[in-house]
Amino acid sequence: MNETRLHDWHVQANARMASFAGFDMPITYPLGAVEEHLVTRRSVGLFDIDHMGQFEVRGPGAADFVSGLVTMKMSDLKDWDARYSLLLNERGTVIDDLFIYKLPDAWWIVVNAGNRMEDWAWFSKHKTSGVELVDKSDETYMIAVQGPRAIELLDLVSEAKISAYPRFTSGRTKVLGIPCLVGRTGYTGEDGVELFFPADKAVAMWTGLLEAGEKAGIETKAIGLAARDSLRFEAGMPLHGHEINQDINALEAGFKWACDFDKDFIGKDALLKLQEAGLTRKLVTLTVTGGVPREGYEVQTPEGKTVGKVVAGMFCPTTKVFGANAFVSTDVAKTGTALAVKIRDKAAPAVVAKRPLYIPAYRRAKE
């Protein structure tokens, strides 16, 4: 099993470790998953996410190559802009979801840990002339700094004012004296950044941020993958292998907004055919009463007819509800529809909720 360079720190901090995407990763610390979640919502959480992968694309053909692979428009990105997008196969189902950064001299693409090798093979298969593709994952460390006070903390320890970076942009600066690519992006629904820097500086960056938070009186805690999951779930963000995978197409997963049909991309023709034929199922979020919904549980009508299946479920610490993401028949997917989740042979009442359960910070700022 792989280990990140912070593995020993996590063990010494008494984290509960478990395998995730081939890495021995911290799931929770003694603080507990619920409190870790709430710390991130009220102050600052640090996430070791070095299991993620990073590809660099260069060369005169790089822009066209990236644009042809991913679903979102890329041609309007300015230097330092960042954008979320999907990587689809020819069937229109999801190989991965990505964050793409347009740098002055390259495209920086962040891929999910469990998909790194498959994504690399896909990129390599479709690489055209005039394109240089480099896997930077092993030499690059990745830490997320998330929460409403994350930018305040980073401004104290960075050479440039991170508060001057608009959301969904990036820049190069030094954080704690360490050269970084700083992306004002994240996976929690809160403000914050994702830091990319030399892997041999992992411990110095991690411990330095924790010490800086303590010194400034800004509550700053290490956060495990359990809270990362509940944070993203509340904010309506997908986890590959659950809400998206190669058996789920982009439209039924609710990602039509992330598909620019005015340009060409792999999977476009399949999605257009699916759209014309009409979807048979749709991803919804349910609030559930009377038990914890888990992946694989059946979703039923009040009369007991099976209409779908749960792909992710948990207690949501901010909204204080038991929530489930499920694919259900389109005829029962309307917000407010009464359904049930079969938990231990009992039908727990459920209602189709408005998504997301928690409005992400970037959307609140617009409103």
C-alpha positions in Angstrom: 0.0 0.0 0.0 1.2 3.5 -0.8 1.9 6.1 1.9 1.9 9.9 1.6 4.9 11.7 3.1 2.7 12.8 6.0 1.9 9.2 6.9 4.1 9.1 10.0 2.6 12.4 11.2 -0.9 11.0 10.9 0.0 7.9 12.8 1.7 9.9 15.6 -1.5 12.0 15.8 -3.5 8.8 16.5 -5.4 9.0 13.3 -7.5 6.0 12.3 -5.9 4.9 9.1 -7.5 2.8 6.3 -6.9 2.0 2.6 -8.3 4.5 0.1 -7.4 4.5 -3.6 -4.3 2.4 -2.8 -3.0 4.7 -0.1 -3.0 4.3 3.7 -4.9 7.4 4.5 -6.2 9.1 7.7 -10.0 8.6 8.0 -10.5 10.4 11.3 -8.4 11.9 14.1 -9.3 11.7 17.9 -11.3 14.9 17.3 -13.9 12.7 15.5 -15.4 13.0 12.0 -18.4 15.2 13.0 -16.3 17.8 14.8 -13.7 17.7 12.0 -16.5 18.5 9.6 -17.8 21.4 11.8 -14.2 22.8 12.3 -14.0 23.1 8.5 -17.4 24.8 8.3 -16.5 27.4 11.0 -12.7 28.0 10.7 -9.9 26.0 8.9 -9.3 22.4 8.0 -6.2 20.9 6.6 -6.5 17.9 4.2 -3.7 15.6 3.1 -4.8 14.8 -0.4 -1.5 13.8 -1.9 -3.2 10.6 -3.2 -4.6 12.8 -6.0 -2.7 13.0 -9.3 -1.4 15.9 -11.4 -0.7 15.9 -15.1 1.0 18.7 -17.0 0.2 19.3 -20.7 2.5 21.5 -22.8 3.2 22.3 -26.4 1.6 24.1 -29.4 -1.2 21.5 -29.6 -2.0 21.5 -25.9 -5.1 23.7 -25.9 -6.8 21.8 -28.6 -5.9 18.5 -27.1 -7.3 19.4 -23.6 -10.4 20.9 -25.1 -11.2 17.8 -27.2 -10.9 15.5 -24.2 -13.0 17.4 -21.6 -16.6 18.5 -21.6 -16.4 22.1 -20.5 -15.3 25.1 -22.7 -11.6 25.8 -22.4 -11.0 28.4 -25.1 -12.2 31.3 -22.9 -9.9 30.5 -20.0 -7.3 33.2 -19.3 -3.9 32.5 -17.7 -4.3 31.4 -14.1 -8.0 30.5 -14.5 -9.3 27.2 -13.1 -12.4 25.2 -14.2 -14.1 21.9 -13.3 -14.8 19.5 -16.1 -15.6 15.8 -16.9 -13.6 13.3 -18.8 -16.0 11.0 -20.7 -15.7 7.9 -22.8 -17.4 7.4 -26.1 -20.6 6.2 -24.4 -20.9 9.4 -22.5 -20.2 7.9 -19.1 -17.7 9.3 -16.7 -14.1 8.2 -16.6 -13.3 11.0 -14.1 -14.0 14.5 -13.0 -11.1 16.9 -13.1 -9.9 20.4 -12.1 -8.1 22.1 -14.9 -5.8 25.1 -14.4 -4.7 27.3 -17.4 -1.2 28.4 -16.6 0.9 30.8 -18.7 3.1 28.0 -20.0 1.0 24.8 -19.5 -2.2 23.1 -18.5 -2.3 21.7 -15.0 -4.8 18.9 -14.6 -5.8 17.3 -11.3 -7.2 13.8 -11.4 -8.7 11.5 -8.8 -6.4 9.1 -7.0 -8.1 5.9 -8.0 -8.3 6.9 -11.6 -4.7 8.2 -12.1 -3.4 5.2 -14.2 -6.6 4.9 -16.2 -6.7 8.7 -16.9 -3.0 8.6 -17.9 -3.7 5.8 -20.3 -6.7 7.7 -21.8 -4.7 10.9 -22.2 -1.8 9.0 -23.7 -4.0 7.2 -26.1 -5.5 10.4 -27.5 -2.3 12.5 -27.4 -1.7 14.3 -30.7 1.4 15.8 -32.3 2.6 19.0 -30.7 1.6 17.8 -27.2 3.9 17.0 -24.3 2.2 15.1 -21.5 4.0 14.7 -18.1 2.8 12.9 -14.9 3.9 15.3 -12.1 2.1 13.3 -9.3 5.1 11.8 -7.6 7.1 15.0 -7.3 4.2 17.2 -6.4 2.5 17.3 -3.0 -1.1 18.4 -2.6 -2.7 19.8 0.6 -6.2 21.5 0.8 -6.7 24.4 3.2 -10.4 24.9 3.5 -12.8 26.9 5.6 -14.2 30.5 6.2 -10.9 31.6 7.8 -8.6 29.7 5.4 -7.7 32.8 3.3 -7.1 34.8 6.4 -4.6 32.2 7.6 -2.9 32.0 4.2 -2.5 35.8 3.9 -0.5 35.7 7.1 2.1 33.1 5.7 2.2 33.8 2.0 4.4 36.1 0.0 1.4 37.2 -2.1 -2.0 38.1 -0.7 -4.2 35.0 -1.5 -7.2 37.1 -0.8 -6.5 39.0 -4.0 -6.9 35.7 -6.0 -10.5 35.5 -7.3 -12.3 32.2 -6.7 -11.5 29.6 -9.4 -8.2 31.2 -10.3 -4.6 30.3 -9.3 -1.2 31.8 -9.0 2.4 31.1 -8.0 3.8 32.4 -4.8 5.6 31.2 -1.7 3.7 29.9 1.3 5.8 29.6 4.4 8.7 30.2 2.1 7.9 27.2 0.0 7.2 27.8 -3.8 3.6 26.8 -4.5 1.0 26.8 -7.2 -2.1 28.0 -5.3 -5.5 27.2 -6.6 -8.4 29.0 -5.1 -10.5 25.8 -5.4 -11.7 23.0 -3.1 -14.0 20.1 -2.4 -15.8 21.1 0.8 -18.3 23.8 -0.1 -16.1 26.4 1.8 -13.7 29.0 0.6 -10.0 28.0 0.6 -7.2 26.8 -1.6 -5.4 23.7 -2.9 -1.7 23.9 -2.6 0.8 22.2 -5.0 4.4 22.2 -4.0 7.6 20.0 -3.9 6.9 16.7 -2.2 9.9 17.0 0.1 8.4 20.0 1.8 5.2 18.2 2.9 6.0 18.0 6.6 7.3 21.6 6.7 4.1 22.9 5.0 1.7 20.9 7.1 3.2 21.6 10.5 3.9 25.2 9.6 0.2 25.8 8.7 -0.9 24.2 12.0 1.6 26.3 14.0 0.6 29.5 12.1 -3.0 28.9 12.9 -2.3 28.4 16.6 -0.1 31.5 16.8 -2.7 33.7 15.1 -5.6 32.3 17.2 -7.2 30.8 14.1 -8.6 27.3 14.9 -6.8 25.1 12.4 -7.1 21.3 12.5 -6.1 18.2 10.5 -9.2 16.7 8.9 -9.6 13.1 7.7 -11.3 11.6 4.7 -14.6 10.8 6.6 -15.2 14.5 7.1 -14.1 15.3 3.6 -16.8 13.0 2.4 -19.6 14.5 4.5 -18.5 18.0 3.6 -18.6 17.3 -0.2 -21.8 15.4 0.2 -23.7 18.3 1.8 -22.4 20.7 -0.8 -23.6 18.4 -3.7 -20.2 17.5 -5.0 -19.7 14.0 -6.6 -17.4 11.3 -5.5 -16.1 9.1 -8.3 -17.3 5.5 -7.8 -20.6 6.8 -6.2 -22.4 9.6 -8.0 -20.2 9.2 -11.1 -18.5 6.3 -12.8 -18.3 4.5 -16.1 -21.8 3.1 -15.6 -23.3 6.5 -15.1 -23.7 9.1 -17.9 -23.1 12.8 -17.4 -26.8 13.8 -17.9 -28.4 11.4 -15.4 -25.7 12.5 -12.9 -26.9 16.1 -13.3 -23.9 17.4 -15.2 -25.5 18.8 -18.3 -24.3 22.2 -17.0 -20.7 20.9 -17.3 -21.1 19.9 -20.9 -20.5 22.5 -23.6 -22.4 21.2 -26.6 -21.2 24.0 -28.7 -17.8 22.4 -29.0 -16.6 18.9 -29.7 -15.5 16.5 -27.0 -15.3 12.7 -26.6 -18.8 11.4 -25.5 -20.7 14.4 -27.0 -22.5 12.3 -29.6 -23.6 9.7 -27.1 -25.0 12.4 -24.7 -27.0 14.0 -27.5 -28.5 10.6 -28.4 -29.3 10.0 -24.7 -30.9 13.4 -24.4 -33.0 12.8 -27.5 -34.2 9.4 -26.2 -35.0 10.7 -22.8 -33.4 9.7 -19.5 -34.8 6.8 -17.5 -33.2 7.7 -14.2 -31.8 10.7 -12.4 -29.6 11.5 -9.4 -31.5 12.9 -6.5 -30.7 13.7 -2.9 -33.1 12.3 -0.2 -33.6 13.3 3.4 -34.3 10.1 5.3 -36.1 9.6 8.7 -35.6 6.6 10.9 -32.1 5.3 10.0 -28.8 5.8 8.2 -29.1 5.2 4.4 -26.1 3.3 3.0 -24.8 2.6 -0.5 -26.7 -0.2 -2.1 -29.9 0.3 -0.2 -33.1 0.1 -2.3 -35.3 3.2 -2.8 -39.0 2.5 -3.0 -42.3 4.3 -3.4 -44.5 4.4 -0.3 -46.4 1.4 -1.8 -43.2 -0.7 -1.8 -42.2 -0.5 -5.5 -38.5 -0.4 -6.0 -37.6 2.7 -8.1 -33.9 3.1 -7.4 -30.8 2.6 -5.3 -28.7 4.6 -2.9 -25.1 5.4 -4.1 -24.0 7.4 -1.0 -25.6 8.1 2.4 -24.6 9.5 5.8 -25.4 11.9 8.6 -24.9 15.5 7.5 -23.4 17.4 10.5 -24.2 20.9 9.3 -27.7 20.4 8.1 -28.4 17.8 10.8 -30.2 15.4 8.6 -29.6 11.8 7.3 -29.1 12.2 3.6 -28.8 9.9 0.6 -27.8 10.4 -3.0 -29.7 7.9 -5.1 -30.5 7.2 -8.7 -34.2 6.9 -9.1 -36.7 6.7 -12.0 -37.3 10.1 -13.5 -41.0 9.9 -12.7 -40.3 10.1 -9.0 -37.3 12.5 -9.1 -39.2 15.7 -8.5 -38.4 17.7 -5.4 -40.8 17.0 -2.6 -41.7 13.5 -3.8 -42.3 11.1 -0.9 -40.3 7.9 -1.1 -38.7 5.4 1.3 -35.3 3.8 1.8 -35.3 0.1 2.8 -33.1 -0.1 5.9 -32.8 -3.4 7.6 -36.0 -4.7 6.0 -37.9 -1.6 7.1 -39.1 1.3 4.9 -37.6 4.5 6.3 -39.6 7.5 5.1 -37.7 9.7 2.6 -38.3 12.9 0.6 -36.6 14.1 -2.5 -34.8 17.3 -1.4 -33.6 20.4 -3.2 -29.9 19.9 -4.0 -27.5 20.8 -2.6 -28.3 20.4 1.1 -25.7 23.0 1.9 -25.1 26.0 -0.4 -21.3 26.3 -1.2 -19.6 29.5 -0.3 -19.0 30.5 -3.9 -22.7 30.3 -4.6 -23.6 32.2 -1.4 -21.2 35.0 -2.5 -23.0 35.3 -5.8 -26.4 35.4 -4.1 
